[in-house]
């Protein structure tokens, strides 16, 4: 590693790739190091069960692929990404014979929510009308004043609340609360926590405005597209090269790390100032996940057939059921009826499985680092809403928190979001700073989901870090 570069990026997840691409397109000479044999981080597709069955190992559904400021104008479609839009973005199984549907339009969703329809329209129509003004305000680095103050203020009015309190104050029935609870559970926080409503509202708004698409062939195609664009811009990717120390890296003007605080502490060693190290060591990681992938002999036999209209399925019942499952994971307990986040991509993308066969996956949140096998509980929960599901299983593949971390070193204890995203750690992620991507070590930056705006395949953490690097370089040049 003796060759010098303008920038070195450590970690080839979506954020690392976007950071590297941003700098390469600015004319910098950039090299990207990845410990695994293939880039992608949480955006990879593999034959986890049987030959011919393509499973997304982690991320699978990508509304932010169309909405993120960092991704939507890159031209991913020109280098191999084809977006598939299911008929409906989401199905939420309320009870075996009844699902609640998140439709593309607010009005169609409201029509299916009965007495909760007017409240749904009141909550979501303003965000949909705001378009990218809202998503850009929520995802992009905060500026004073905000770039879109009206859209942000309207959203924040409800978003800062807990999903539980917003549901109980706005809805009169059980359909609206259940649908919002499932959306908000993506926060991996108790539904009583502040700002969990914001996660649910953002995801619901994206469903209405851009849909919840999947990439034809799997999430790996997104990774491959980002890698191709980076190489076209003159960058180099070196896979299978694990970085164990910052001193190991070649000389560069900037080093950007798509890793979590715990890993940065290990890589920096004595280079890191003591005060900053202590701050990073206080960074909190959240619950893990237990995920199952199945190769199936046919489609999932949902009792309510309209569930087959959506690629994404929330399996878990009422607001109270979802709340209890998510609370258990944060309290170190195991839920006997876990809330499940599931995807059935092969219904809409026949490239995922042999003809007549299907892929299906589901995961639940579990305590950080849990070693409990959730297979029986997960399959029992699916069987509750799809009797006969077990009879279709040809093969299965399980990944608990330890296996998740082995697959992607950023998933500490199975935490796929890069650290707890509660209000405190949203403001100070990973530390309280106007520029949290920068570190006190000269030229060293963090660009992972442990920085704002947090988890998800949106590339915004990498984009924000790279833009900060370019601003610092421009300022240094002016000063010189």
N, C-alpha and C positions, 0 to 999 in steps of 0.2 A: 504493500500500500504506500509506496514511496512517491507515486505520481501526484502532482498537485492539481487541485480543482478550484472552481469558484465556489461550489457548494457540494456538500456530501449529505445525503439523506439516508437515515437509518430506519428501515422498516418499509416494506412495499405494500401496506394496506392502502385502501382508497385515499386516506389523508396523505400518506407519504407520496403516493403517485401524483396526486393533485399538486402538492407542494413542489415536487420535482419538476412537473410539467410547467407550472407557473414560472419557475425560475429559468427553465430551459427556453421557454418562449420569450423571455426577457433578454435572451442572448448570453446567459450564463452557461459555463461548462459544468454539468451536473452528473454525478454518479450516485446510484442508489444501491444500497446493500440490503439484502434480504437473507435471513437465516434459513428459511425453508427453500426447497428446490423449485418452488413456483411462487410468483407474486400473488397478492390478493388479500391476505389477512382473513377477514371475515367474509369476503366476497369470492368464494371459491366453489366449484362444482366438482363432485367426485362420484365414482361408482361405489357407494358405501355398502350396498347390499349384494346385488347380483350384476353380472355383466349386462350392459345395455340399459341399466337404470341409472339415470343421472340425478343426483341429489345435491341440492344446495346445502353446503355444510353449516352455514349460519344464515346470513341475510338471503332473502328470497324475493321479497316484494319491495318495489322501489318507487314510491310516490315522489321521493326527493330526487330521484334521477331525472325527473321532469321539472321539478320546482326549484331545486337548489341553485342559487346564483353561481356556485362554483362549477356545476355540471351541465346546466341546461344549454349553455352556448358553446360547449367544447366541440360539438360535432361528433358525438359518440356514434350517431347513426351512420355516419360516413365511413366508419371503420368497423362495422360489423354488429352493432347493437340494433336489434329489432324489438320494439316494445309491443307486448300483447296486453290488451285491455279486456279483462273478464267482463261479463255482462253486468255484474254488480261488484263494487270494490270489496264488500265485506258482508259475511253472514254471521250473526251472533245467535247461538242456540240458547234460547230461553228455557225451553222444556222440550222433551223428546219430539213432540208433534208440532212445535212452534218455534220458528226462527224469526229474528228481527233483522231486517235488511238495511244496510247503508247503501243507498242508490247513488248514481252519479248526480242526480239533481236533488236540490234541497226539497223541492215540492213533492217529488216522488217519495223521498224518505219520510217526509212529514205525513203524507197520506197513509203510510203504513204504520204510523205510531199512534193512531187514534187520538185520545185526549191529549197526548204529548206532542202532537204535530205542530201546533202553533208555537209552543215554547222552543221546539227544535229550530223552526224557521227564525225565530227571534234571535237565537244564539248564533246560528251559523250563516245566515244570509249575508250579514255585513262583511264577514271575512271572505266569503266567496266573491262578493262584489268588489272587494279591495284587490283581488288578484295577487300578483306577485309583490305588490306593495306590502302586503302583510307578511308573506314568507320571507321576503328580503329583510324586513324589519326585525323579525324574530331570529333569523339565522345569522345575519351579517353582524360584524363587530359593532357595538354600540357607539353611536356618535352623538355629540351634543351640539345643536339639537338633533333629535332623530331625523333620519331622512324622510320618513313617512309618519309624522306625529299623530295624525288623525286616525289612520288605520291601526297604529300600535296602541293608542289610547283606548279605542273601542274594544280591541281584543283584550287588553290587560284588565279592563273593568271586571271581566269574569274569570280570566285565565289565572289570576293570582290566587284564586280560591281553591279549596280542595274539591275533588270530584264529588265526594259524598255530599258536602254542603251545597254545592251548586245544583246537584240533582234533586235534593230534597226541597230546595227553595223554588226551583223552576218547573219541575214536572209534577203531574198529578197521578199518573199511572205508573206501571212497572216497565213499560217498553223503553221509554226514553232513558231512565236511569240505568237499565241493563246495558243498552248500547253505549252510552257514555262511559260506564264503568269499564267495559272491555277495552275501549279506546285508551282510557286513562291508565289502565294497568300496564301499558307499554312503558310507563315511567319507572317501573320496578320499585315503586314506593307504596306505602299504605295509602289507600284512597282517602284517608283523613288528612293527608299531608298537604300543606300549602302548595299551590301551583300544579297539582296533578290534573286539575281541570284544564289547564293550559295545554298539556300534552294531548289530552283527549280532543280538545277543540281544534288544535292544529292538525292532528291526523284526520279528524272528521272533515275539516275544511279542505284538506288535500284530496280526500276521496271525492268530494263534490267538484273540485276545481280541475284537477289533473288526473284523477283516478288513482288506483293502486295497481300499477302494471307489474308484470314480470318480464324478464328478458328472455327472449327465445333462446333455448339451449342452456340456460342457467345463468346465475350471477357471474360465473367465470367470464362470460363474454364482456361484461362491463370492465372487469380487471384487464382483460386482454386488449380492449379498446384503449383504455388509459395508458397501458404500457406501449402500445403501438404509437399513439400520439406523442408520447415522451421520446421514444426512439427517433421518430420522424423529426423531432425538434433538436436532435443531436445528443440526447442523453444516453447514458449507459446503465444497464441493470445487471447487477452481479448477484445471482441467487446462490444459495448454498454456502454463503459466507457469513458466519455468525460474528457479530461485533461484541466483544466482551469488555472493551475499555475504550473510552474516547481517545486515549493515547495511541490506540491501534490504527486510527484513521489517518488518511493522507492529509497533507496540508490543504486548508481551504479557508475561504473568507467566512463561510458560515456552515454550521452543522445543524441540521434539522432532524429531530428524533421523533419518529412515529411510535413512541413507546409510552408506558405509564410512569408516574413519578417513582414508584418503587424501583423500576428498571433503570431510570436515569440516575438515581442515587448510586446504584451498583456500578454503572458504567463510568460515572464521573470520579468516584473515589475521592481522593484528597483535593482534587481540583475544585470541588464544590464548596462554597462558603458554608460554614457551620450553621449559620442562621437559616439559610435557604434550605439546607438539608433537613433541619429540624421541622421546618414548615412542610416540606414534602412528605416527611415521615408521618405527619398527622393526617395526610390525605386518606379518606375512607373509601373502601371498596364495598360494593353492595352484594345482594343475594346472587347466587349462581343460577344456572339453568340445567335442567335435565332434559335432553332431547332424544327423541326416537325417530328414526327413518324407517319406512317400510317399503318393500316391493310387494305390490298387491296383484291379485289375479283378476281384479275388476275394480270399478269405481267404488268409493265408500258408500254404503247403502243408507244414506241419511233418511230418517223417518219423515222429516219434512223435505220434500224434493227440491224446494227452492234454494236449499243450501248449496246445491250443485251449480248455482249461477255465479258463485264467488270463488276466486282462487284462495282467498284468505278466510279462515273460519275462527271465530272466538268461541270456545267450547266451555261453558261454565255456568249458565243460568242467570239468576237474578243479581241485582246490585249487591245484596247481602252475601250471596255465595262468592262472588268475585272478591268482595272486600275481605272476607274471611281467609280466602286462599292467599291473597297478597300479604295480608297482615301476618299470617303464619310464617311466610318466608323471611320476613324482616325480623321476626321475633325468635328465629332459630327453631321453628317447629315445622313439621311435615303435615301438609293438608291431605286428608283422606280423599277429598274430592277436589283435586287441583284445577284451577282455572288454566285452560290450555290455549296457546296460540298455535294455530295449525295452518298448513298450506297444502293445496291439492293442485299443483301446477300442471300435471299431465292431462287434466281435463281440458286445458286450453292450449297446451304445447305438446303435441304428439312426439316431439323429438326426445322427450324425457324418458320414455319407456318403450319396450317392444309393443307391437300392435296388439290391442286388446288388454294390455297390462297397464298398471298405473304406479306412480310414486306418490307418497303421502308422508308428511312429517308433522310432528307436534312437540312442543316443549312446554314445560312449566317452570315457574320460579321456585327455587329451593334455597335453604340457608347457605350462606357463603361457605364454600368448601365441603358441602355435604357429601357423604359417601353412601347415602341411602339409595337403593335401587328403586326407581319410581315406575318401572315398566308395568307392573300389574295395576297400579293406581291409574296410570295414564290410559291404558287400554280399557280398563273398566269404565272410565269416564267417557271414552269414545263410544264404547258399546252401549252406553246409556242412551245416546242420541242416534246411534247407527247400529241397531241390532244385526248381528251377523258379520260385523267387521272382522272379528278374529278369524273367521273361517276363510277370509280372503288372503291372509298373510302368507306370502311365499318366503320371505326373509325379512330380518329386521337388524338394525344397527343402533346401539345405544351409546350416548355420550353424556356422562355426568360432568360435574365441575372440573374434576382432575383431567378428564379426557379433553374437555374444552380448552383448558389451559395448555395442554400438550400440543393441541392443534394450533393454537394461537397464543403466544406467550403474553399478549396483552390482556387476555381473559383471566385475570388474577382471581383465583377461587371460583372460577366459572362466571365471573361478572363480565357480561358482554357489552356493557355500556361505558367502560373506561372509568368507573367510579360512581359512587352514589350521586344522584342528580337532584338532591333536595334543594330547597331554596338557599340554604347556607353555602352549599358547595356549588351551586349554580353561579352565585355571585363571586365566590373565591374558588376558581377552578383553574389550576390546582392551588393557587394562592391568590390573595387579594392584590390586584394590580390593574393598572390601566391597560397594560400590555402583557397579559398573562402568558403569552406564547414565548416571551423573552425570558432568559434566565440571567442571573448575575455573572455567569461565566461568559467571557467575551466571545461573541460569535456563535453561541450555543442556544438553540431554540427547541421548544416542544411543539409538536404539530399533531398530536394524537387526540383521540376523543376524551382524554383527560383535560383538555382545554376547551374553551367555548367554541361552538355551542353545545358540545357533548356528543353522545352516541348517535349512530345512524350512518348510512351510506350516503353522505351528502358532500364530502370533501371540503367542507367549510373550515374545519380546523387547519387543514393543510394549506388552504388558500389564504386564510388570515395570517398564518405564520410566514408564508412566503412573501406576502405583500408587505409585512412588517420588515422582513429582511431587506427588501428592495428600498423601502423608505429609509431605513438606517444607512444603507449603502449610499443612497443619494445624499443624505445629510452629511455623511463623512466626506464625500467627494467635494461638496460645497465648502465644508469647513477647511478642507485641505487646500 
